[in-house]
Amino acid sequence: MKKIVALVLVLALSLGIVGIASARAFKAPLAKLYCPEVWGYPFLTQNMIKYLNLTDEQINKIKELRTKYYEKLKDLYAKLQDAVFSLRQLQLERQPDWTQIEKKREEIYNIRKEIRETLDKYWKEFKEILTKEQLSKLSKRFMPPYRVKRMPWDYGPFFRW
């Protein structure tokens, strides 16, 4: 009886070791999945400069544009976070006031709408900086930099839900 238990234990441990070793061997090919160029989105990384062949002037304009819109979006996202938190607080009451909840939902909707409009303005100004050739290159694999394709969770941290 003791021999059987020992044999099963040794077998289970050896299978566990083999499983860990084989899982480690599969990590290297999966690393390519995390590279945005594999998915065809070179402008998610610094390779946007090479891909679009941007000039120094264009790079500086893009930096200024991103800084300008970063400040606007930072405030909007902070407002959105505060509004969502207060909505959740309202929903956790024993007797929730549904009129306040609906007002808060409307406020959240308006903030999200304002965020979308701001991002659309950013994208419009971003496209004005580029030349026609660069725009045609970009439109071949069109995806604005603020929209990330939705993928399953195991495809990497840069895919947002």
Backbone as CSV, one residue per row, in Angstrom:
resi,resn,N_x,N_y,N_z,CA_x,CA_y,CA_z,C_x,C_y,C_z
1,MET,0.831,-1.198,0.000,0.000,0.000,0.000,0.871,1.254,0.000
2,LYS,1.918,1.245,0.830,2.814,2.399,0.904,3.558,2.577,-0.409
3,LYS,3.886,1.461,-1.066,4.591,1.541,-2.338,3.702,2.180,-3.411
4,ILE,2.435,1.853,-3.392,1.504,2.403,-4.379,1.338,3.913,-4.174
5,VAL,1.197,4.331,-2.907,1.052,5.756,-2.595,2.314,6.508,-3.000
6,ALA,3.479,5.925,-2.703,4.738,6.562,-3.061,4.878,6.647,-4.578
7,LEU,4.500,5.582,-5.270,4.585,5.569,-6.730,3.661,6.620,-7.351
8,VAL,2.441,6.731,-6.832,1.495,7.742,-7.331,2.026,9.143,-7.055
9,LEU,2.590,9.345,-5.884,3.139,10.650,-5.526,4.305,11.029,-6.441
10,VAL,5.216,10.089,-6.692,6.351,10.339,-7.577,5.850,10.621,-8.999
11,LEU,4.858,9.873,-9.458,4.295,10.076,-10.786,3.651,11.460,-10.912
12,ALA,2.904,11.851,-9.884,2.248,13.166,-9.910,3.281,14.290,-9.920
13,LEU,4.315,14.160,-9.103,5.362,15.184,-9.074,6.103,15.260,-10.402
14,SER,6.409,14.127,-10.994,7.127,14.140,-12.267,6.263,14.730,-13.386
15,LEU,4.968,14.431,-13.376,4.077,15.030,-14.373,3.962,16.543,-14.175
16,GLY,3.969,16.978,-12.938,3.934,18.412,-12.655,5.182,19.108,-13.162
17,ILE,6.334,18.489,-12.953,7.596,19.066,-13.421,7.619,19.122,-14.946
18,VAL,7.176,18.043,-15.581,7.132,18.019,-17.043,6.159,19.077,-17.558
19,GLY,5.033,19.258,-16.898,4.061,20.263,-17.312,4.617,21.674,-17.220
20,ILE,5.331,21.955,-16.142,5.936,23.281,-15.976,7.018,23.513,-17.014
21,ALA,7.838,22.495,-17.256,8.905,22.637,-18.240,8.339,22.852,-19.641
22,SER,7.285,22.151,-19.986,6.715,22.316,-21.327,6.001,23.658,-21.463
23,ALA,5.389,24.154,-20.395,4.729,25.462,-20.457,5.763,26.559,-20.652
24,ARG,6.922,26.412,-20.033,7.977,27.402,-20.195,8.476,27.433,-21.639
25,ALA,8.514,26.318,-22.292,9.000,26.257,-23.666,8.052,26.993,-24.610
26,PHE,6.763,27.094,-24.292,5.809,27.748,-25.173,5.748,29.261,-24.978
27,LYS,6.447,29.805,-23.987,6.373,31.237,-23.746,7.080,32.044,-24.834
28,ALA,8.155,31.548,-25.370,8.921,32.313,-26.356,8.109,32.633,-27.612
29,PRO,7.419,31.678,-28.242,6.645,32.052,-29.435,5.489,32.994,-29.121
30,LEU,4.914,32.893,-27.920,3.796,33.758,-27.571,4.221,35.203,-27.373
31,ALA,5.512,35.426,-27.138,5.989,36.790,-26.938,5.754,37.635,-28.179
32,LYS,5.724,37.006,-29.354,5.479,37.756,-30.582,4.061,38.316,-30.624
33,LEU,3.136,37.700,-29.914,1.761,38.186,-29.918,1.637,39.548,-29.249
34,TYR,2.564,39.873,-28.354,2.495,41.146,-27.641,3.052,42.297,-28.462
35,CYS,3.645,42.018,-29.595,4.249,43.046,-30.431,3.191,43.648,-31.344
36,PRO,2.933,44.952,-31.263,1.886,45.560,-32.085,2.120,45.418,-33.582
37,GLU,3.386,45.329,-34.009,3.656,45.211,-35.430,3.114,43.903,-35.992
38,VAL,3.029,42.877,-35.147,2.498,41.598,-35.592,1.044,41.752,-36.001
39,TRP,0.316,42.584,-35.277,-1.098,42.785,-35.569,-1.320,43.837,-36.647
40,GLY,-0.258,44.482,-37.104,-0.388,45.446,-38.183,-0.678,46.857,-37.729
41,TYR,-0.316,47.219,-36.494,-0.557,48.562,-35.986,0.765,49.183,-35.574
42,PRO,1.573,49.623,-36.541,2.892,50.133,-36.188,2.841,51.442,-35.438
43,PHE,1.730,52.191,-35.523,1.701,53.486,-34.873,1.310,53.390,-33.410
44,LEU,1.176,52.178,-32.862,0.980,52.039,-31.429,2.310,52.153,-30.693
45,THR,3.397,52.103,-31.422,4.727,52.193,-30.834,5.472,53.354,-31.459
46,GLN,6.728,53.473,-31.132,7.523,54.550,-31.696,7.772,54.336,-33.179
47,ASN,7.519,53.167,-33.687,7.742,52.917,-35.105,6.830,53.740,-35.995
48,MET,5.897,54.484,-35.415,5.063,55.386,-36.193,5.933,56.401,-36.927
49,ILE,7.008,56.829,-36.291,7.904,57.808,-36.906,8.522,57.223,-38.172
50,LYS,8.978,55.995,-38.089,9.585,55.350,-39.258,8.525,54.971,-40.285
51,TYR,7.401,54.459,-39.817,6.355,53.981,-40.722,5.780,55.109,-41.569
52,LEU,5.543,56.268,-40.933,4.979,57.405,-41.653,6.048,58.362,-42.187
53,ASN,7.317,58.108,-41.821,8.428,58.951,-42.242,8.165,60.409,-41.841
54,LEU,7.949,60.621,-40.545,7.626,61.947,-40.028,8.859,62.842,-39.986
55,THR,8.647,64.131,-40.267,9.726,65.101,-40.153,9.817,65.574,-38.702
56,ASP,10.904,66.278,-38.406,11.080,66.803,-37.045,9.977,67.798,-36.699
57,GLU,9.592,68.613,-37.673,8.516,69.590,-37.447,7.197,68.886,-37.119
58,GLN,6.894,67.819,-37.859,5.664,67.067,-37.599,5.702,66.415,-36.223
59,ILE,6.851,65.887,-35.856,6.982,65.251,-34.535,6.732,66.276,-33.436
60,ASN,7.299,67.475,-33.584,7.095,68.523,-32.578,5.628,68.950,-32.506
61,LYS,4.973,69.068,-33.670,3.554,69.425,-33.673,2.706,68.344,-33.000
62,ILE,3.034,67.098,-33.256,2.297,65.987,-32.633,2.504,65.989,-31.124
63,LYS,3.727,66.273,-30.692,3.996,66.361,-29.251,3.161,67.456,-28.598
64,GLU,3.120,68.625,-29.232,2.322,69.742,-28.702,0.838,69.390,-28.667
65,LEU,0.373,68.759,-29.742,-1.030,68.363,-29.824,-1.387,67.363,-28.727
66,ARG,-0.523,66.392,-28.536,-0.787,65.383,-27.501,-0.777,65.999,-26.107
67,THR,0.149,66.936,-25.874,0.198,67.614,-24.577,-1.074,68.410,-24.327
68,LYS,-1.525,69.119,-25.363,-2.745,69.935,-25.242,-3.950,69.060,-24.897
69,TYR,-4.116,67.991,-25.622,-5.287,67.144,-25.397,-5.137,66.265,-24.154
70,TYR,-3.913,65.995,-23.753,-3.710,65.242,-22.519,-4.277,66.000,-21.328
71,GLU,-4.023,67.293,-21.278,-4.527,68.102,-20.165,-6.059,68.103,-20.138
72,LYS,-6.674,68.250,-21.321,-8.137,68.240,-21.384,-8.698,66.887,-20.953
73,LEU,-8.114,65.819,-21.490,-8.638,64.479,-21.216,-8.388,64.045,-19.774
74,LYS,-7.292,64.505,-19.201,-7.005,64.160,-17.812,-8.116,64.666,-16.900
75,ASP,-8.545,65.899,-17.122,-9.632,66.468,-16.317,-10.945,65.724,-16.555
76,LEU,-11.228,65.407,-17.819,-12.478,64.708,-18.128,-12.508,63.307,-17.517
77,TYR,-11.389,62.593,-17.595,-11.354,61.255,-17.011,-11.461,61.301,-15.491
78,ALA,-10.901,62.349,-14.871,-11.045,62.510,-13.420,-12.503,62.760,-13.050
79,LYS,-13.176,63.602,-13.838,-14.608,63.853,-13.609,-15.416,62.568,-13.778
80,LEU,-15.077,61.808,-14.795,-15.788,60.557,-15.048,-15.593,59.581,-13.896
81,GLN,-14.390,59.479,-13.405,-14.122,58.580,-12.290,-14.894,59.005,-11.043
82,ASP,-14.929,60.292,-10.761,-15.682,60.787,-9.612,-17.180,60.518,-9.773
83,ALA,-17.694,60.729,-10.981,-19.118,60.511,-11.215,-19.490,59.034,-11.084
84,VAL,-18.654,58.150,-11.601,-18.922,56.714,-11.483,-18.874,56.283,-10.023
85,PHE,-17.911,56.825,-9.274,-17.828,56.481,-7.855,-19.073,56.941,-7.107
86,SER,-19.509,58.162,-7.365,-20.694,58.665,-6.657,-21.950,57.893,-7.075
87,LEU,-22.017,57.450,-8.334,-23.145,56.613,-8.764,-23.156,55.293,-8.005
88,ARG,-22.006,54.695,-7.860,-21.929,53.426,-7.113,-22.278,53.619,-5.650
89,GLN,-21.890,54.761,-5.107,-22.259,55.049,-3.724,-23.782,55.196,-3.591
90,LEU,-24.396,55.863,-4.557,-25.859,56.014,-4.533,-26.558,54.663,-4.661
91,GLN,-26.001,53.792,-5.468,-26.624,52.483,-5.674,-26.490,51.574,-4.462
92,LEU,-25.541,51.865,-3.581,-25.324,51.012,-2.410,-26.209,51.367,-1.211
93,GLU,-27.022,52.380,-1.350,-27.913,52.744,-0.245,-29.061,51.742,-0.150
94,ARG,-29.627,51.643,1.059,-30.748,50.711,1.259,-31.987,51.140,0.475
95,GLN,-32.287,52.413,0.529,-33.419,52.970,-0.223,-32.863,53.979,-1.234
96,PRO,-32.399,53.522,-2.389,-31.779,54.454,-3.337,-32.794,55.426,-3.939
97,ASP,-32.347,56.640,-4.126,-33.158,57.674,-4.766,-32.940,57.565,-6.277
98,TRP,-33.920,57.058,-6.983,-33.767,56.760,-8.400,-33.644,58.017,-9.250
99,THR,-34.164,59.122,-8.785,-34.010,60.359,-9.566,-32.549,60.822,-9.549
100,GLN,-31.906,60.714,-8.366,-30.496,61.074,-8.277,-29.641,60.116,-9.106
101,ILE,-29.993,58.835,-9.096,-29.241,57.850,-9.871,-29.358,58.154,-11.363
102,GLU,-30.554,58.495,-11.812,-30.736,58.817,-13.227,-29.991,60.097,-13.607
103,LYS,-29.973,61.087,-12.706,-29.202,62.310,-12.968,-27.710,61.996,-13.081
104,LYS,-27.251,61.127,-12.195,-25.835,60.769,-12.212,-25.494,59.987,-13.486
105,ARG,-26.395,59.107,-13.924,-26.166,58.377,-15.174,-26.129,59.321,-16.370
106,GLU,-27.005,60.307,-16.349,-27.012,61.303,-17.421,-25.709,62.105,-17.420
107,GLU,-25.235,62.437,-16.236,-23.964,63.156,-16.118,-22.817,62.312,-16.681
108,ILE,-22.800,61.029,-16.347,-21.761,60.124,-16.859,-21.838,60.040,-18.386
109,TYR,-23.057,59.939,-18.905,-23.246,59.886,-20.356,-22.699,61.142,-21.017
110,ASN,-22.965,62.296,-20.435,-22.489,63.568,-21.007,-20.971,63.678,-20.950
111,ILE,-20.377,63.202,-19.864,-18.912,63.246,-19.751,-18.293,62.330,-20.803
112,ARG,-18.844,61.145,-20.973,-18.315,60.222,-21.996,-18.481,60.792,-23.397
113,LYS,-19.592,61.469,-23.624,-19.816,62.103,-24.920,-18.779,63.196,-25.157
114,GLU,-18.489,63.957,-24.126,-17.484,65.016,-24.236,-16.091,64.427,-24.492
115,ILE,-15.795,63.284,-23.862,-14.521,62.611,-24.099,-14.423,62.171,-25.560
116,ARG,-15.497,61.580,-26.072,-15.502,61.147,-27.478,-15.307,62.329,-28.420
117,GLU,-15.983,63.432,-28.145,-15.844,64.624,-28.995,-14.422,65.172,-28.938
118,THR,-13.826,65.168,-27.753,-12.455,65.653,-27.604,-11.484,64.758,-28.367
119,LEU,-11.686,63.449,-28.277,-10.816,62.534,-29.002,-10.991,62.664,-30.515
120,ASP,-12.211,62.919,-30.945,-12.435,63.141,-32.379,-11.743,64.420,-32.860
121,LYS,-11.780,65.473,-32.031,-11.072,66.712,-32.375,-9.568,66.462,-32.455
122,TYR,-9.065,65.684,-31.493,-7.642,65.347,-31.498,-7.274,64.623,-32.789
123,TRP,-8.084,63.638,-33.144,-7.783,62.852,-34.331,-7.855,63.711,-35.592
124,LYS,-8.796,64.635,-35.639,-8.917,65.529,-36.793,-7.679,66.418,-36.911
125,GLU,-7.234,66.992,-35.805,-6.038,67.826,-35.817,-4.790,67.004,-36.125
126,PHE,-4.778,65.766,-35.637,-3.640,64.880,-35.906,-3.520,64.623,-37.411
127,LYS,-4.650,64.391,-38.062,-4.630,64.124,-39.504,-4.242,65.359,-40.302
128,GLU,-4.519,66.559,-39.782,-4.145,67.792,-40.476,-2.630,67.987,-40.504
129,ILE,-1.932,67.400,-39.561,-0.477,67.526,-39.501,0.189,66.687,-40.598
130,LEU,-0.444,65.585,-40.964,0.155,64.651,-41.908,-0.060,65.087,-43.355
131,THR,0.818,64.602,-44.226,0.674,64.857,-45.663,-0.288,63.820,-46.257
132,LYS,-0.627,64.009,-47.535,-1.552,63.076,-48.192,-0.964,61.669,-48.282
133,GLU,0.332,61.583,-48.545,0.980,60.268,-48.633,0.949,59.557,-47.278
134,GLN,1.231,60.321,-46.227,1.209,59.736,-44.886,-0.201,59.307,-44.501
135,LEU,-1.191,60.115,-44.875,-2.578,59.749,-44.582,-2.990,58.490,-45.324
136,SER,-2.554,58.358,-46.569,-2.912,57.153,-47.317,-2.236,55.931,-46.710
137,LYS,-1.003,56.098,-46.243,-0.319,54.999,-45.548,-1.069,54.621,-44.278
138,LEU,-1.518,55.645,-43.573,-2.217,55.420,-42.312,-3.593,54.811,-42.551
139,SER,-4.250,55.211,-43.622,-5.595,54.702,-43.863,-5.595,53.262,-44.337
140,LYS,-4.450,52.757,-44.792,-4.374,51.344,-45.165,-4.653,50.467,-43.958
141,ARG,-4.182,50.890,-42.845,-4.410,50.157,-41.594,-5.038,51.108,-40.589
142,PHE,-6.115,51.744,-40.997,-6.708,52.811,-40.207,-7.161,52.333,-38.840
143,MET,-6.659,52.990,-37.847,-7.140,52.830,-36.492,-6.618,54.013,-35.696
144,PRO,-7.497,54.866,-35.194,-7.028,55.995,-34.404,-6.227,55.516,-33.193
145,PRO,-5.259,56.305,-32.759,-4.409,55.863,-31.666,-5.133,55.700,-30.337
146,TYR,-6.322,56.276,-30.180,-7.011,56.141,-28.910,-7.963,54.952,-28.891
147,ARG,-8.149,54.293,-30.020,-9.021,53.120,-30.062,-8.163,51.889,-30.234
148,VAL,-8.327,50.959,-29.354,-7.538,49.743,-29.409,-8.477,48.577,-29.664
149,LYS,-8.111,47.719,-30.577,-8.959,46.594,-30.951,-9.201,45.695,-29.749
150,ARG,-10.418,45.286,-29.574,-10.754,44.434,-28.444,-10.369,42.995,-28.738
151,MET,-9.578,42.435,-27.869,-9.103,41.072,-28.044,-9.283,40.326,-26.727
152,PRO,-9.244,39.012,-26.762,-9.342,38.247,-25.521,-8.208,38.596,-24.569
153,TRP,-8.416,38.347,-23.302,-7.490,38.784,-22.254,-6.098,38.222,-22.413
154,ASP,-5.915,37.075,-23.020,-4.589,36.481,-23.053,-3.746,36.944,-24.229
155,TYR,-4.184,37.980,-24.948,-3.383,38.475,-26.050,-2.505,39.651,-25.671
156,GLY,-2.528,40.084,-24.447,-1.578,41.098,-24.058,-2.198,42.287,-23.347
157,PRO,-1.334,43.036,-22.650,-1.821,44.141,-21.817,-2.211,45.373,-22.606
158,PHE,-1.782,45.501,-23.884,-2.108,46.731,-24.603,-3.485,46.667,-25.249
159,PHE,-4.176,45.567,-25.135,-5.545,45.499,-25.632,-6.482,45.865,-24.496
160,ARG,-7.267,46.891,-24.703,-8.128,47.441,-23.678,-9.549,46.915,-23.853
161,TRP,-10.274,46.684,-22.779,-11.670,46.232,-22.878,-12.600,47.386,-22.737
